[in-house]
Amino acid sequence: MKILYLSQLIPYPPDAGPKVRIYHVLEYLTQAGHQVTLVAFCRESDKPAHMEHMRRLCHELHTVLMRRSRLKDVWYLGTSLLRRRPFLIARDTVDDMHQLVKTLVRQHDFDAVHADQLWMAQYALTAKQEKPELTAVLDQHNATYLIPQRLADSAGNPLLKQILKQESRHMARFEVEMCQQFDRVVWVTADDKTAVQSVAGRSAPQITGPVIPICADPLAKTVIARQAGGRRVTFLGGLHWPPNAAGVVWFAREVWPLIHTAVPDAIFTVIGKEPPAELQTLHLPNLDVTGYVDDVTPLLQETAVFIVPLHAGGGMRVKIVDGWSWGLPIVSTTIGAEGIGYTDGQDILIADTAGEFAQAAIRLLHDPEQSAQLGRHGRTTLETFYDWRKTYRSWDEIYRP
């Protein structure tokens, strides 16, 4: 089939959750014989080599530069409050993207249009308006409204809490309206599908669709050969994403002092771009904030505990899939492991309070055998359920007429 695939970002390198999803779906679709035209927003930070890689993978690549500024964000926030439209959607509504989609649909004989995540739904509907017979597919990585809702629950600033609650309400309504206009909706987790349907209500048209989880590439990511006696307690993820930043700050404030007291030589390692400035103001002992790192292997080789201390977010946390692919022992909150098939105590340790999280990490720091066993079982779970070469065969059914 000829597929117009719409993405909010260039998915290479696949070093973050959304990129991992998009990249491996594109790999599967192209290997399955579909002709994919990728249309994506790009940033000034995207390297020419990354663009060229995607051109080799896809039939065609077309891009629109995403420009953002704090001044524009204030404007979009104001219009969002007045028009009852989600800020995150208003911010990424770009006329040039609408026009590009219209032009491509007029020039090409596409069979389907694929919107990756809610941000691109409006552009897929633009394609559908141009050519109503297109099969419109929406890939829902999250129940998006839950992200600001959960951030609001933990926000201390009353004004910020109110803004986040309102954003969640606007997003919930928008999310339901978008899902109901697509021919097919694919979900990353069953929990997300249930959450969005609960907003729609029982009397509304049912929001259905299959669940296809985010998967990794076990052939590309091999088990890390960890050093004996490694002392790093490691977080890895983009810290520009508010749920990640909030989770790391919670861990730093509430959990790390307990771990440091019990294991004074342990090192709290934070890997990811745009780390929150608050981390440095806490003056934590044995804190190593690296920023973005091209090759994380040396740090992971010294990692005794891989942490996912999230209390907000939606969809699947690819950090856990990545951690399993590397054979690392993982401690996560329940929300951090949401949407993933795991067995607590076998392939992951689940802990929600600061004390429980600290104790789980301390156990792994003191018990290399349990640490190794947890990592081995996690790798087995990944290979069984989260290998894209096996699981993504389900995409064949999505595009079948």
N, C-alpha and C positions, 0 to 999 in steps of 0.2 A: 504494500500500500504506500501511497504518498502522504506523508505526515508532516504537518506544520507544527513544530514543537516550540512552545513559548516558555522562556526561562527568565527569571529575574536576575540571573547572574551567569557569568561564564563558569562552567562547572569543572574547570581544570586549573590547577591540580585538585583532585578530590580530597581536600584536607579539612572539610567541615561537613556537618550532617547533610544539609541540602545538596551540596556538591556531590557527595557520595551517592545519594539517591539518583540525582539526574544523570551523573556520568555512567553509572552501571545500567540504568534503564536505556540510555542511548546506545551503550555497547550491545545490549541484548537486541534492541530493535534493528540496529544495522546488521548484526550478525544473522538475524532471522530473515533478512532479505528485504526489509522495508527501506524506502527511500526517504530519509529524514532531512528536512530543512530546519535548521536551528535558528531561531530568532531570540536574541538575548540582550538584556541591558549589560553594558560593560562599564567599568570604572577606569579611571586614569591609572590605577595600580595594576590593572591586568596587563601582563607582558605579551609582546608580540608572539613569543614562542608558544604561549598558552593558547592564543587565538589560532595559530597555525595548527596546533595539535587538534583542535576541534574541527577545523576545516578538513583535516585528513580523515577524521572519524565520520563526519556527517556529509551528506550530499552537497549542502550549501550552508554557509554561516552568514547571517546578517545581524548587525549590532546597532544599538542606539546608546549614546553616551548618557549615563545617569549622573546628573549634577545635583548635588545637595548642598545646603548651607543652613546654619543655625537661624539666620534671618528668615529664610523661606519656611523653615520648620515652625517658627512662631506664627507666620501667616497661615500655614496649613492647619495648625492647631486651632486658631481662631475660627477659620471657616468650618472646621470639623464640628466645633461646639455649636455654631449657628445653624449648620445644615444637617446635623445629625448623621453625618457620614464619618466613617472611621478615619482617624488621622493617618494611619499607616497606609490606607488605600488612597486618600487624597494626595498624600506626599508623592506617591509613585504613579500618579496619573499624568502621562506625558503624551502630548498631542502627536509628537513625531513617531511614537510607537504605534499609535492608532493608525496613522497614515501609512506607515510601512506595512502593517498587517493587511490593510485594504489593498495596497498595491500588489503585494505578493499573491493574495487570493485571486485577484483579477488576472494575474499573469500565469499562474500555475493551476494545474488540475488536481488539487489536493483532495484526498478522500476523507481526511480527519484532521482536526486541530486539537492539540494537546496543551492544556494550560498546567504548568507546573506550579503548584501552590495557589493560594487564594489571590495573591498579588496580581497574577496574570489572567485571572478569570475574565476581567472586563475586556481584555484584548481578544480572547478567544470568542467572546460573544460578538465583538466587532466583526471577526471573520465569519461567524455564523450568519450575521445580518447580510453580509456580502454574498454568501453562498449558503442558503438554508439547508441544502442537502448534506453539508458536512456533518460528520459524526463528531460531536464536541465531547472531549474527555477532560475531566478535572482530576488532578492528582492532589489529594488533600494530605499534606504532611502532618497537619495538626488540626485539632479543634481550636482554631486561632483565637477565639474569644476568651478561652481559658487563660491565655498568657497574661493579658492585662488584669484579668480578674484575680489571679493568684498573686501577681505583683502587688495589687491593691491590698490584699489580705495582710501582707507583711510590711507595707509602707508605713513609716512613722510620721511622715509629713502629711497633715490633714488635707492640704490643697492637692498634693500629688495623689493621695488616695482617692479623692473625689474625681480627678481627671482620669485616672486609670479605670475607675468604676464606670464612668461614662463611656470611655473608649470601649470597654468590654460590652456594654449594652449595644452600642452602635455596631460593633463588629459582629455580635451574635445575630442581629437582624440581617445585616449584610451577608453574612456567611450562609444563612438559610436560604435567602433569596437567590444567591449565586448557585448553590448546589441544586436547587429545584429547576434551574434553567439548562442544566447540562444533560446530555443523553446518557452519559455514564460518569459515575464518580468512583474513584479508587481511594481507599483509605489505607493509611499506614498502620493504624491500630483499630480494633473493634471498639475500644473505649471512646475514641474520637467520634466514631460514627454514632454511638449511643448519645454522646454529649450534644452533638449538633441536632439529632432528632428530638432530644428532650426540649430544646429551645423551640423547635418547630411546633411541637405539641402533637397529640394523638390525632386531632382532627385534620392536620395538614397532610399533604401528600408525603408518603414515606420516602425518606432519604436513604436509598439502598446503595448497594455496590459491594464489590469484594474487598477483602483486606489483603494487601500485598506489602509485607514489611520492608523496611530499608535493609539492604543486604551489603555484605562486604565481599572482598575477593581474597579467599584463603590462599590462592596461588601467588598473589602479589604481596601479601603481608604474612611473613613467616613468624614463627614463635621467636620472641626475643631471648637471646642467651643471657639471662640475668646473672650478674656477679654475686657470688656468695657474700653475705654480710651487707648487702645494699641497704641504705638507710633513708632513701627518699620516699616521701609521701607526696604523690604527684597528682596534680590536676592538669588536664590538657583540654583546651577549648578556647574558642574565640570569646574574649572578655568584653567585646563591644556589644554582645548579646546580653541584655539586662538580666535574664534568669541566671546565666553563668556568673556574671559579676556579683549578683546578690548572694548566690550560693557560696562563692569563694570567700566573700567578706564574712558571712555567717560562720563558716568553718574557721576562718582566721580568728574571729572574736571569741567564739564559744568552744570550739573543739581543740584547736591547736595548743592552747596553754595546758590542757589536760594531757595531751600526748607528750608534749615537751617535758612536763614534770616527770612522767613515767619513763620516758626514753630520751634523755638529754641530748644524745648525739643524732637524733632523727632530724631530717631536713625537709621543711615544707617547700615544695617546688611548684611554682605556678608558671605554666607554659601557655602562651596565647597572646595575640595582639591586643593592644589597648587595655592593659591591666588597670583596674581602678586605683586612683591615687590614694584612696583610703587605706590600702594595704600598707603603704610606706609610713603613713602617719600613726599606725598602730605600734610601730617599733617592736615587731615580733622577733624573738630569737630564732636563729637558723632559718631565716626566710630567704629563698632564692627565687626572685621574679625575673624570668628570662625574656619576656616578650615573645614575639613570634620566632620560631626556630625552624629552619629549613629541614634539618635532619635531627629528629628527636631520639634516634637510636641510643646514643651514649647516655642520655638522661634516663631512658627507660631501662637500660641495662642495670642501672643503680637503684631502680625503683622496687621498694618492698611492698608498697600499697598504692593502688590506683584508685582515686576517689572521685565520686560523682555526688557532691553534697547539695543537690538542687531541691528547692522548695517551690519552684514555679516552672512553667513551660508547658509544652503540649507535644503530642506525637511521640516519637521514639528518640531516645538519646543515643546517638550514634557513638558517643564516647564508650558506651558499654560494649557495643559490637566491635569497636576498634580494640578495646582492652582485651576482649576475648581472643581476637585474632592474634594479638601479640602474646597471648598466654599469661597475662598479668592477673594477679589476685585483686578483686574489685570490692570496695565497700561503697554502697550507694544508699541514698534515701529511697523510700517507696516511690515518690514522685520521680526521682532520677531514673528509676528502672521501669517506669510506667510504659505499658504497651509491649514489653519484652517478655518472652517466655523463659523464666528462670526458675531455679530451685534454691531457695534461701538455705545457705549452709553447705551447698554442694558446688555450685558454679559462681556464687556471689554471696556476699554478706549484706543484709539489709538492716539499716539502723536509722532511726528518725530523730531521736533526741541527741543532744550534744554528748551526754554521758555514754549512750549506747554506741554512738559513732566512734568516740575516742577509744572505748574498750575494744571494739572490733579491730581498729587499726593497730592498737597496742598488741593484741593477740598475734596478728600477722607479723609484726616486727619481731616478736619474741619466738615465733614458731615457723621456721623456714619450711618444715615438712607440710604443715597445713597450707602455707602460702603456695607452695609448688602444686599441691593437690588441687587447690581452688583454681589455679591457672590452667591446669591440664583439663579439668572438667569444663571450664569456660570455653576452651578451644574446641572441645568436642561438641558443645552446644552450638557454637558458631558453624562448624562444618556440617552439622545435621540440619539446621533450620535457617541459617542466614547466609548461605552461599548463593550469590546472584545467579550463577549458572544453572542451579536447580530451581530456585524459587521463582525466578522471573519468567519462566515458561508460562506462568499465569497471564502474562500480558497478551499472549496470543488471543485469548478469549475476549479481551477488552476491545480489540479492533476488528474482530470478526463481525461481518454484517449480520 
